[in-house]
Amino acid sequence: MLDSGALIALERNDRAMWAALKLAASKSMDVLVPSTALAQVWRGATSQAQLSKALEHCVIASFDAVARAIGELCGRTRTADICDAHVAIVAANQGDVLYT
């Protein structure tokens, strides 16, 4: 699973992140990207061509399906950062490795 920091690393052509993504793709593993993390970094600029290329190997995890759980987690942890809560919920539900 990739959060916004990992997406930024891919956009900046970070070799380690690209290696991890390519390894997952070669093993036909789903690489999840919470939609809120994508929204944090996506600007639709031509300079994001690397990120766009990376997203071809990813599955976007919808916010809608877990919106209530995210809100509840924010309430329990007294935070307003829905993106971090979304990342935490998706990672916990999937038991995934999180790249940040």
Phi, psi and omega in degrees: 000142182243132173259187185297324178298319178293322178296320177296320178299318178296319179299325181272009176064038178294121185298319181296319179292319178296322179296317179296317180295316180294324177297313179299317180296321181293336179261011180055037178270142175286127174255111184272141174230112176300136184301329179290325177294319177297317180297328179296327187251338186283128177234355177072017181279152177298337179291351180262025180300321179296316179295318178301317178298318180296321183295341176297340181257011187241159174246127181275125179271118185295144175282322187306319186295335185235018185304316180294318179296324178295314177300318179295318178297319176299320178296316180293325184262001179053050176230159177248005184277093182291334180294311179298321178295320178297314177302314181298316181295313180297316179298317181294318181292327183264343183065035186271163168279135183252123174259128182230000000 
